[in-house]
């Protein structure tokens, strides 16, 4: 996908639509810019003011040559990118149930752009008229071979 091309959103209806998605690739989201303002706002919200994130001059001399985004900021940006990939309709409720695995293989330097690539894993029935779906996500950094984040997330959807 080019940097200006909009992602194709997959739309499903109801729990049966989710079940039919098991094993399917959802493609990639559009790019999100990682700005110093975004990093500083996250630092303020979480209280994580480590110099590699917020002290621009010191970070330039540090191990990454620039300030980097918090790993958890990168993880949290999965949410707005994920909604570009999948639109679940005709369910009563969907909830983020958790994470099975998260890794941060490479840093995200301020000034770079990231996007999400998603794949549907298993979709299984759960008690209470619902399904549990796992998603395998890779947060890509523009121009980098190595991903910034690899995560397996778990969502539950109820009728």
C-alpha positions as CSV (number, residue, x, y, z in Angstrom):
1,X,0.0,0.0,0.0
2,X,1.4,3.4,-0.8
3,X,1.7,6.0,1.9
4,X,-1.4,7.9,0.5
5,X,-3.6,5.0,-0.2
6,X,-6.5,4.4,2.2
7,X,-6.8,1.0,3.8
8,X,-9.6,-1.3,2.9
9,X,-11.8,-1.8,5.9
10,X,-13.3,-5.3,6.4
11,X,-16.9,-5.1,7.6
12,X,-18.6,-8.0,9.2
13,X,-22.1,-8.5,10.5
14,X,-22.8,-10.4,13.7
15,X,-21.0,-13.2,15.4
16,X,-21.3,-15.4,12.3
17,X,-19.5,-12.8,10.3
18,X,-16.7,-12.9,12.9
19,X,-16.5,-16.7,12.8
20,X,-16.1,-16.6,9.0
21,X,-13.0,-14.3,9.4
22,X,-10.9,-16.9,11.2
23,X,-7.4,-17.1,9.6
24,X,-7.9,-14.1,7.3
25,X,-5.5,-11.3,6.7
26,X,-6.9,-7.8,7.3
27,X,-4.2,-5.9,5.5
28,X,-2.5,-2.7,6.7
29,X,-3.8,0.5,8.2
30,X,-2.8,4.0,7.1
31,X,0.4,5.6,8.6
32,X,0.4,7.5,11.9
33,X,3.1,10.0,12.5
34,X,5.0,9.7,15.8
35,X,5.6,13.3,16.9
36,X,7.4,14.6,19.9
37,X,4.1,16.2,21.0
38,X,2.4,12.8,21.0
39,X,5.3,11.2,23.0
40,X,5.2,14.1,25.5
41,X,1.5,13.8,25.9
42,X,1.8,10.1,26.6
43,X,4.6,10.8,29.1
44,X,2.4,13.3,30.9
45,X,-0.6,10.9,30.9
46,X,1.4,7.9,32.3
47,X,4.1,9.7,34.4
48,X,6.9,8.0,32.4
49,X,9.2,10.9,31.7
50,X,12.4,8.9,31.0
51,X,14.9,11.0,29.1
52,X,15.0,8.7,26.0
53,X,11.4,9.8,25.4
54,X,11.2,13.4,26.4
55,X,14.6,15.0,26.6
56,X,15.3,15.7,22.9
57,X,18.9,16.9,23.2
58,X,20.0,14.2,25.5
59,X,18.2,11.5,23.4
60,X,20.1,12.7,20.3
61,X,23.3,11.6,22.1
62,X,21.8,8.4,23.5
63,X,21.7,4.9,22.1
64,X,19.0,5.5,19.5
65,X,20.3,8.9,18.2
66,X,16.9,10.5,18.7
67,X,14.0,10.4,21.2
68,X,11.9,7.3,20.9
69,X,8.2,6.5,21.6
70,X,7.3,4.6,24.7
71,X,6.6,0.9,23.9
72,X,3.2,1.2,25.5
73,X,2.4,4.3,23.4
74,X,3.1,2.1,20.3
75,X,0.9,-0.6,21.8
76,X,-1.9,1.8,22.5
77,X,-1.9,3.1,19.0
78,X,-3.0,-0.3,17.8
79,X,-6.6,0.7,18.8
80,X,-7.0,3.6,16.3
81,X,-5.3,1.6,13.5
82,X,-7.3,-1.5,14.2
83,X,-10.6,0.3,13.7
84,X,-9.4,1.1,10.2
85,X,-9.0,-2.6,9.5
86,X,-12.2,-4.1,11.0
87,X,-15.7,-2.8,11.4
88,X,-17.8,-5.2,13.4
89,X,-21.6,-4.5,13.2
90,X,-24.7,-6.0,14.6
91,X,-23.2,-7.2,17.9
92,X,-24.3,-6.0,21.3
93,X,-20.9,-5.3,22.6
94,X,-17.2,-5.8,21.9
95,X,-14.5,-5.7,24.6
96,X,-10.8,-5.8,24.7
97,X,-10.2,-9.0,26.7
98,X,-6.4,-8.8,26.9
99,X,-3.1,-9.7,25.4
100,X,-1.5,-13.1,25.1
101,X,1.9,-11.9,23.9
102,X,3.6,-8.5,23.3
103,X,7.1,-7.8,22.1
104,X,8.9,-4.6,21.1
105,X,11.6,-5.7,18.6
106,X,12.8,-2.2,17.6
107,X,12.3,1.3,18.8
108,X,10.1,3.9,17.1
109,X,12.0,7.1,16.7
110,X,10.2,10.4,16.9
111,X,9.6,11.7,13.4
112,X,8.9,8.2,12.0
113,X,5.6,6.8,10.9
114,X,3.9,3.5,11.9
115,X,1.1,1.4,10.6
116,X,-0.7,-1.8,11.7
117,X,-0.9,-5.0,9.8
118,X,-3.5,-7.4,11.2
119,X,-4.5,-11.0,10.8
120,X,-7.4,-12.8,12.5
121,X,-6.4,-15.8,14.5
122,X,-8.9,-18.1,16.1
123,X,-12.6,-17.3,16.6
124,X,-14.1,-19.5,19.3
125,X,-17.5,-19.5,21.0
126,X,-17.6,-18.4,24.6
127,X,-20.4,-18.8,27.3
128,X,-22.9,-16.0,27.3
129,X,-23.7,-15.8,23.6
130,X,-20.4,-14.6,22.3
131,X,-17.2,-15.3,20.6
132,X,-13.5,-14.8,21.5
133,X,-11.3,-13.6,18.6
134,X,-7.6,-13.4,18.6
135,X,-5.7,-11.0,16.4
136,X,-2.1,-11.1,15.4
137,X,-0.8,-7.6,15.0
138,X,2.4,-6.2,13.7
139,X,3.2,-2.5,14.0
140,X,5.5,-1.6,11.1
141,X,7.9,1.3,11.0
142,X,8.0,3.0,7.6
143,X,11.4,2.2,5.9
144,X,12.4,-0.5,8.5
145,X,12.6,-4.2,8.0
146,X,12.1,-4.9,11.8
147,X,8.7,-4.3,13.4
148,X,8.2,-2.0,16.3
149,X,5.7,-4.2,18.0
150,X,4.3,-7.7,17.6
151,X,1.2,-8.5,19.7
152,X,-1.5,-11.1,20.0
153,X,-4.6,-9.5,21.3
154,X,-7.9,-11.1,22.5
155,X,-11.3,-9.5,22.0
156,X,-14.7,-10.8,23.0
157,X,-17.9,-9.9,21.1
158,X,-21.4,-10.6,22.4
159,X,-24.8,-10.7,20.6
